[in-house]
Amino acid sequence: MKAMAMDKKTFSTIAGVVFAVIAVLHLLRAILGWQAVIGSFEVPMWLSWVAAVVAAYLAYSALRPV
């Protein structure tokens, strides 16, 4: 079976969409007040605001034309 190569534009588009979805989910968590618990650790709400900004920036960076 021949492996298919992925060019830079396709990779950037896929990465940008994934980061955009992550940013939206973090915003939804922060706005709607969804709790996130990892083991016995409850993730603070402010962390979702920070993660949403970071993920949105990464999505923007990946999706902007070069």
C-alpha positions in Angstrom: 0.0 0.0 0.0 1.4 3.4 -1.0 1.5 6.1 1.7 0.0 9.4 0.7 1.9 12.5 1.4 0.2 15.5 3.0 1.2 19.0 1.7 1.7 22.0 4.0 -1.6 23.6 3.0 -3.7 20.5 3.8 -1.9 20.0 7.1 -2.4 23.7 8.1 -6.1 23.6 7.2 -6.7 20.4 9.3 -4.7 21.8 12.2 -6.6 25.1 12.0 -10.0 23.4 12.0 -9.0 21.2 15.0 -7.8 24.2 17.0 -10.9 26.2 16.1 -13.1 23.3 17.4 -11.1 23.2 20.6 -11.4 27.0 21.0 -15.2 26.8 20.6 -15.5 23.9 23.1 -13.5 25.9 25.7 -15.7 28.9 25.1 -18.8 26.8 25.5 -17.5 25.4 28.8 -16.7 28.8 30.1 -20.0 30.4 29.1 -22.3 27.6 30.0 -20.4 26.7 33.2 -19.6 23.1 32.3 -17.5 21.4 35.0 -14.3 19.5 34.0 -12.8 17.0 36.4 -9.6 15.1 35.8 -9.3 12.4 38.4 -10.0 14.3 41.6 -8.8 17.7 40.2 -11.5 20.1 39.2 -10.2 22.3 36.3 -10.7 26.0 37.1 -13.0 28.0 34.8 -10.3 30.6 34.1 -8.2 28.0 32.5 -10.8 27.5 29.8 -10.7 31.2 29.0 -6.9 31.1 28.6 -7.1 27.8 26.6 -9.8 29.3 24.3 -7.6 32.4 23.5 -4.6 30.2 22.9 -6.5 27.7 20.7 -8.1 30.6 18.7 -4.8 32.1 18.1 -3.3 28.8 16.9 -6.4 28.3 14.6 -5.9 31.8 13.2 -2.2 31.2 12.6 -2.8 27.9 10.9 -5.7 29.2 8.7 -4.4 32.6 7.6 -2.9 32.8 4.1 0.8 32.8 3.9 
